Structures are given as C-alpha cells and as structure tokens.
Amino acid sequence: MGDEVVAAWRPRVPGVAEVFHAHFVDHAYPPHVHDVWTLLIVDSGAIRFDLDRHRRGAAGASVTLLPPLVAHDGRAATHDGFRKRVVYLDSSVLPPGLAGAAVDASGLRDAALRLRIHQLHEALGRAGEELEAESRLALIRSRLLTHLDRRHREDPARPRRLAEGLRELLEDRLAEGITLREAGLLLESHPGHLVRTFTAAFGLAPHRYLVSRRIELARRLLLAGRKPAEAAAEAGFHDQAHLHRHFKRHVGVTPGVFGARR
C-alpha cells in the first residue's frame, strides 16, 4: 500500500462545508456523490475520474469543479499517486442550477483561478484569517460563475420522476433507510424498474448512492467531534465496523484517523 495521508477540517468561513487535503497512491474512490460542490486542484501527479459516466482527468495546471449529486469516482493516473487540495462549497456559493454546465466543463484551464484557489487554501490553513479566506472565496465564486454562465443551458426534458422520487425518499430516510419494496409501493413502480431508472439517471445504483450519502453525514459528524461508534449509529450504519469498511473505501483512511485530524 502507498503512503496515504489526509487532513480534513471545517473552517468558520461561510460557504465552505469542508477542506480536504490528501496524498493518495493506491486509493481508488468508488462511484459516489456529494451534496455540495467539489473544487479541486492537484499539486502533484494526476487523477483519472469518470463524471456522469464520461471519462475525465485532473492535473496540476487545471482546476476541477464537480457538481453536487452527480456520480464520480477517482484514482491515480500514474504509479506515483497524487496530492490534491479540495474545498467543498455549499449552494450559497454556486447555485445547483449550474450543475449541467459543470458536467460539460469540469476541467477549467485558468491560471488566475488556480492561483486564487491556492491562496484560499493558504488562508484556510491559518488561524484567524477567516475574513481573508472569505474575501478570496468571493473572488473565486465570481470567476467560476463567469466560466459556468458561458456554458449554462437548460437540461433536455426527460422522464426522471421515478428516479427523482426515489432520491427524495433516500434523502428523507438517510439514517433509517428504506427498502426498495416500500419505495416501489410509495412510487407505484416495480423495485427492479426503480433500480434501472435511478441508475440511468444518476450514474450509480440506489444502494451505492445511499452509502455515499451516509459517508457524507459521517464525515460531518466526525469533524464535529463525534466518536466513530456514535457517527456510525447516527449516520445509519449497522455498526462501527460497517462504517469503517465503507469509510476507508470512500475516503482512503479510517474514521478514527479522519476524526483525529480535525
């Protein structure tokens, strides 16, 4: 195994849900979703990833922006691994309606934008510099909106009511869960058809979507100071071992290591 190192924290900066720095060699992210925007720069190496079932890549000169609730994965493009810095941004920074434009252009070649993101990370890493970080984020937001507005277009109309209905049920029952049989009764659809429709619409099966969303919840609980066993119970995992297995696969480190780096 490679030398996997991460640091994660939640700064007191409006709009920033989490900061995540990582060095990964062997870790490969499975398909998953976030409920926030992912703004990523790569400091060394390169990343390959699939976004909405299209192959993409990220390397040092570019800025990568991944929209919320769109499936993606990730792995090193070379044997040397990669170092990345990520800020997760909520909808107060970028509206969800620009997700389609971000899928079309997830990689942005903009040296000034990349420099500003680097400066944002430096400010986020210094205690007492929240105002500087907020100011730098405002400049980043303006530049991102300029990029996305050029590419924004309405999504073509297509029948997604069943898939979106199932997603709403999964979100409403994130911790307690719901069976496909129950969802099928509520949505008046066969469970198998629900799975096929959901997977076609969102790029991953309902159970994988649910696990990735529970991982998101567990991350927040751990960053808030919860112990792994508490986070497992509150996020809907069967037990701590269940959380441990999925968390390591998704994040690259165990919940204990992740929580200890607050």
Disulfide bonds with the S-S distance in Angstrom:
none
